[in-house]
Structures are given as C-alpha cells and as structure tokens.
C-alpha cells in the first residue's frame, strides 16, 4: 500500500514539473509587423501586409473594440489580408496588429488607425423606397455588397399609444430586392421600416404614410382555355400531371404540378379566371418540393391578357402566333422562317410584362433565406399598374431553369398559379 502511495506522489510531482516547464517558454524576440496597407471599406477596413520570412510565425491577429466589446480577427501565414467589419458610425477605429508564433506567443503590437466608409445598413436604408401596392406596400432597396440584412416592418401598437410593434421580419442578401408587405385594408396607414445587419447595427426608422389598393385572391378553380387557343401546348406528361393541378391549392409538395409532354408543340398556355379582374400580381410555385430552380420549372415568361375573346378569331390559326415561339422552332408543322400575318392577337391583347424568377441560387454564397422564401411562398410577379382589367391570361415560356431560350423539346412545368387583383370592376 505504501509503495502505491509513493508511486502516485512521484507521478504527481513529475506532472507538476512538466506543466511548469511548459509554461516557461523563452520570450519571443521578433520584429514588429511593419509592412502593411490599410484600405477603408464600408463599415470597416481591409489590412494587407507582408510577412517576413520567419518559420515561427503562425498567424497575424488584429484586436479592436466595437460597440464596447473586444474582437479579434486572424489570418494564417497562407494569407496576407485581414478584413474588419461591422462598424456603424464613421469614427476613427484603432487596431492592434500582432504576429503570433506556434507557441501562441504574441509580438509587440503595432497600432493602426482607420476611418470606415459609410456602413452598408445606412446605404441600404438611404436607398429604400416605398409605394402603395395592392393589399399593402411595395418596398425596394439596394444592397451593393450583398451583405445579409434584416428588414423589419413596424406598425402602431393597437393596445399602447405611441408604441410600435413588429408586424413582419424578413432577411435578404440580394443586391437589389423588392418585397410586398401584404394584408392591409385599403385605408391610409402609417408604417415604419428598420434595416438591421448581422453585427447588430440598426438604421433609423423610416416612416411612410400610404394607402394600399384594394386586392383579393381571385377564387379557384380557374378555367383551362388551352384547347380553344391555336398553338397552345395542350399536352400532359404521361397523363399523371393534369393541368388542373395548377389551381388545386397544393403547393411545395413532392412531384405535384403540371408538366408538358417531352417533344410536344407550343410554348403558351391560357387561363380563364372566369371573371374580369384588374390584376395586381401572379404567384407561381415550382413543380416538386423545395425546388424552384430545378426540374423544368418556368424561370422566365411573357404574359398577355384580354377581357373578352373575339370568338371569330379562333378559326384563324396564324392570328394566334407568337413570333418568338415560331422563330425558335417551338411550333410543330410550321416553318420558323414563315411570315407572320399583318395582325396577330398581340394587336388586340394587353402586354402584361416580361417576368423572371429572382435567382437567389446564383449568388455567392447563395441566399438560402431567399430560396426558402420562394419555395414556401412562391415567386411573385407584379402586373403593371397601368394595365386594364382582363379575364384571360396567356403565358409564353421564355426560359426554363435559367436556360434561354427554352430547350427545343418544349418540356416545362409549374406547380401552382394564383391570381390576385381587384374584381370589383364592371363585368360584361
């Protein structure tokens, strides 16, 4: 027993000596980091430096204070630049630069100073614009460096006078963003917008007083008018994805929607809303779950509308031709070089705009919040405010999954379409 105690005591003694020796490194004698260039950026600075040829250097560290807290940034020996960000005010910032060796010993510091350029949250806030929209407000802003921003909508607190509460919050890192805040009555409303960044910086509240336009969801089901319009694509892939899937209110569901037959004819489809509507917007969900940019989802389209179809024109096929579809060989049985008639449906229908899905997936890094928002809520396309009321909407595919023009096999898909607008207009 005594022998065991002696062994334990000896081990503890040697362990103590070992730890004590590890903590008594010789001081690191090295030159200061002297070759550096400081370049102010929005809300911070970039510091480029030249490292001396010293095998003991492990990394360079910057130490600085922001909003009363100490932060550090590190750059390994394989890089020669540090980026310091997150400053809201344009004030002088002091930074201590250290060389650090493999024993975690720091050199003496070099103090540098810089004045950040205007913060990105302030730049975005200054660019923000708001206008009346159907059922709410359309807000747009610029985000030149694609930093992650939070956009907060504030409305008066119904319970407490002179107090404001958050009604909606969204996040975006898109360079140019538009968002519609919906769910408001058509009466004068004051609201506030606040922008926030990932470092906790907050813009001043931007107040607006606007009156939303009346808007309602146009009831489903809609009518399938493809069979009546010459050159519309009337196919369905394998009979398993009926056109009626586009207005059954099932969205973001596995393998649900409508697809054309591969190799079919036509790039257009026509909907009958069954009433005349001053259209405000269309929302389109992609076919399949969480997949707005893949499969063969329509990513770019052109829309036309009319309040009443001249039935006498249905017997004149060439009247319904779309030059883009014809020239790209999408209409079977017709030569892409044939001449168009002097008058086509485009002379009588209204142009409702060219629309493309917002490509959050092409950003570096991808805007995952934007992708998730489109998957869940669909892609929203605004109709020009000056457009007159229509009942029939004809959509022409211009791109599939970002491919323009669409592939020659005319294979494309959608998951769901929803129309919104003012249906209080005169009905004929």
N, C-alpha and C positions, 0 to 999 in steps of 0.2 A: 504493500500500500504506500509506504514512504517512497519507494522507488518511482511509483507512478506520479506522485506529487512533485518530485524533483524534475521529472521529465516535462510535466506541464509548465512548471515555473520557468524552466530553461527555454521552452518554446516561446512563451510569452515575452521573455527578455530579448530573445533574438528578433522577434517580430517587432518589438518596440524600437530596437536599434535600426532595423531595416526601414521602418516608416520614418524615423528621424532622419536617416541618411537621404531618403528620397526627397525630403522637404528642404534640403540644404544644398540646392544647386548653386554652382558658381554664378555670379551676376553675368548677364548677357551684355557684353560690350559690343555695340554696333553703332553705325552711323544713323543719323536721322533720315527719315524719308523726305528727300528734298526736291526731287523732280516730279512735279505734279501740275496739272492744269484743272482749274475749276470752271465749269460751264453752268450757269444758272438755267434751270428749266422751269416749267410751270409747277409751282408748289414744291420746288426742291432744287437739286443740282446733281450734275454728273462730275465725278472726280476721276480723271485719268492720271495714271502715274507710271513711272518707270522703275522697275525693281532692280536693285543691284544684284550682281551675280554672287549670291550668298546661299549656300546649300542649307543653311539653318532656317531660312525664312519659310514659314508655313502658310501664312496669310497676312493680309493687311486689314486692319479694323478701323472703322470710323465710329466715334462715340459723340453723341449730340443730344440736346434736350429739345423736346417738342411737347407743348401743352403741359409743362411741368413734370414730365417724365423723361427718364434717360433711356435712349435707344442705341442700339449698335447695329452696324452693317458690316459684313465680312466679304472679302474677295480672296479666293485662293491664289496660289502662285501661278495658276494657269490662266488667270485673267489679269487685266490691268485697269479695271474700271469699277467704281462703286457708284451706286445710284441712291440718292437720299430723297425721299418724297414725303408728302403728307402735310405740308405746311399750308395754312390757310391765309395767313397775313403776309404782306410783303415787308418783312422786317429782316434785319441782319441776323444771320444764323452763324454761330461759332461751332466748329467741328474739330475734334482732336483725332489726328491720324496716328496710328501705331503700326509698327511692324511686329509680328508675333512669331516666335520660333516654335519648334516642335515640342519644346518643353512648356509651352504656354506662357513663356516669359515675354513681356512687352518691352518694346524700346521706349525711349523717352518720346513724349508726344510732340507732334507738330500741329500748331493751331492754324487753321484756315478759316476764312470767313467769306460768306456769300450772301446775296440778297435774292431770294426766289423770285421768279416771274409770277404773274397773277395765277392764282390757283385754278385748277380745272373746274371745280364746282362753281366758282364765280363766273368763269367764262360761259359755262353751260347755262347758268341762271340768267345771265345777261342776254343770251340768245333766245330765251324761252318766249314763245308766242302762244296766245290762246284765242280761240274764236268759237262762236256759237256753233253747235252741231246738232244733229237730230238726236234728241233724248239726252243731251248733255253738252260736253265741251271737247273740242279737239285741241290738244296741247302738243306743241312740237318744240324741239330743242336740238342744239348741236353738241356733239361730244368729240372734239377734234382728235383726242388721243385714245379714244375708245376705252377710257377707264370705267370701272364699274360704278354706276350711280344708282342711288335710290331716289325715287320720285314720290313724294308724299302729297296726297290731296287732303286739304283741311276744309272742313265746313263748320258753321256755327253749331255750338252745343245746344241742343233743344232744351236741356234741363238747366243750364247755367248761362246767365247773361255774360256777354263779353268773353266767352271761353270758346276755344276751338278744339275740335276732335278730328282724329284721322279717319277718313272715310275709305281711303284706298291707298295701297302702297305697292309699287312695282319696282323692279330692278332691270337695268339695261346697260349694256356696254356698246350699243350700236352707235356708229359715228353720227348718223342722222336718224332721229327717232320721232315718230308720231304716235300718240296714244289718245284714244277716245275714252273719256270718263263718262259713263252712262248711268241711266237710272234716275234722271231728274225730270221734274214736271216742267211744262212749258211756261215758266214764270221767272221773272228776274231773280237771279241768285248771285250772291257774293261767295267766292271761294278763294282759298289760298293754295299756293304751290310752294313746296320746300324741296330743295335738292340736297342730297347728302352723299358723301363719298365713303370709301371703305376705311378711311382713317378717322372717321367721326367728325369731319368738318361739315358744317351746315350753312347753307345760304340764308340770306334774309328771306322772309316770307314775301312772296309775290302775289298780290291780291288782284282779282279781276271780278267785275260785275257784268254778267251776261245773261241773256235769256235763251234757253235751249229751244230748239224747234221741236214740234210735236213729232213723235215717232212711235210706231207699233210694229211688232213682228207680224209679217203677213202670214196668215194661217196656212197650214199644210193640211192635206197634200196638194202639191201643185200638179199641173197637167203636163203630160208628155206630148209635145207637139212635133216631135221629130218626123213622124210618119207623113205629115202633111207638107213639110217644107223640103223641096228638092235639094239633094246633095247633103242633107244632114246625115250623120252617122247613126244608123238605126240598129246597130249590132249590139250583142251582149255576149261576153266571153262564156262559152260553154253553157249558156242558159242558166248559170248559177248565180249571176250577179245582176238582177233586174234593175232597170232604170229607176224604179220606184224606191230603191234603197237610198236614193239621193234626197228623199224628203220623208224619211220614216223616223227622224229624230234619234237615230242610233249613231253615235259618233265615237271616234277613237277606240274602236272595237276590232278585235282580231279578224282579219280577212273579211271585212264588211264594206260594201260600197258597190260601185258600178265600174266595169271595165269593158272596153270595146273588144271585138274580135280582132286578133292579130291579123294584119294584112287587109283589113276592111277599107272601105272608101269613106272619105269625108272627115273634116276636122271641126264640124259645127254640130251643136245641139241646141234645141229650142224649148223653153219653158213657157207654160201658160200659168200666170199667177192667179187667174180666174177673177181678177178684179183690176181696175185701173189704180195705179199707185204712183205717187211722187216718190221715187226710190231714193233712199238715203245711202244704203250700203248693202253689200252682199258678204256673207261669211261662208267660206268654203273649208271643209275639213278634208284631209287627205285620206285615201284608201289605206286601210290597215292601221295598226295600233302604234302610236308614238313614232310615226314615220312620215312626216310631212314633206320630206325632200327626196325620198327614195321611191321604190316601186316604179310606177309610171305616172305619178301624180302630175296634174297640170300645174306648171310653175309660172306660166305666162299666158295671158289670154286677152282677147279683144271682145268687147260687149256692144251689142246694138239692141235697141228696143223700139216698140211701136205700141200705140194704144189700141189700134184696130187694124186687122189684116185685110187687105183687099183680096177677097177670095178669087176674083177673076185672074189674079196674077199667079195662082197656084198651078195653072195649066201652062205657064211659060217657064220652063226649067232654067233657061240661061239667065233669066232675071234674078235668080237667087244665087248666082255665082259670086264667090269671093276671090278676087284676083290672087291674093297670097296663096290660098289653097290650090288654085288652078296652076299657077306657075311652079309650085313645088311638087307637082305631080300627085297631089293628095286626092284628086277626084278621078276615080277609075272610069275608063272609057272615053275620056276627053283628052285631047292633046294639050299639053301645057302651053303650047305656042298659039292656041286658037285666040281669036279676037273676042273681046267681051262686047256684049250689046251696049248700045249708047246709054241705056238706062238700066240700072240694077236696083235691087232692094235698098242699097245704101243711099240712093237719092230720096227715098221715102221714109226710111227708118232713122232714128236718132243714134248718133255715136255716143256710147256710154263710157268710153275710155279704154285705154290700154292698161292692164293691171298685171303686176308681177309679185310673187311671194317675196317677203323680206328674207334675205339669205343670211340668217344668223349663223348657219353652219359653215359659212365660208370665212368667218372671222378667225383671227389667230390671237389668242385661243378662242374657240367657239363660244358664243354667248349662250350658255346652257339654259339660262333663265328664259331667254327669248325663244329658244327651241321648244322648251317645255310649255311655254305660254301658247304657242301656235298649235302644238299637239293637243292641248286641252281645250282651248277656246276657238281654234280655227284661225284662218288667215282672213283679215278684214279688208275689204276693198270699197273705197268710197266712190259714190257716184257724183259727178259734177253737180254742184248746187243749182246751176242754171238749166239742168236737164228738165224737160217737160214730163208729165206723167205718162207711164206706159203700162201695158198689160203683158205683152210678150217680150221675152228676153232671149236673144240669140247669142251664144257664146262660141267664139272661134279659138281653137287651140293654137298658140304661137310658140309654146315651149313646153317640154316635158322633162322634169327633173333637172332643170337648168340647161337642157340641150335646145338650142335654137338654130334652125327651125327644128320642129319635132321630127323624130325618125320617120323614114318612108313607109314603115309598116302601119302607121296610124294607130298605134297601140297607146292608149292613155286611160286615166282613171280619175275618179273623185270618190270621196266618202259621203259627203253631205253638202247641200247648199241651202242657205237660209236667206230670205229677202226681208229687208226692213224698209219702212218708209211711212209716208202719210197717206192713208187710204180714205181720207175724208174728202177727197177731190170728187168732182162730178163723175158719175158712172153713166155710160151710154149702153 
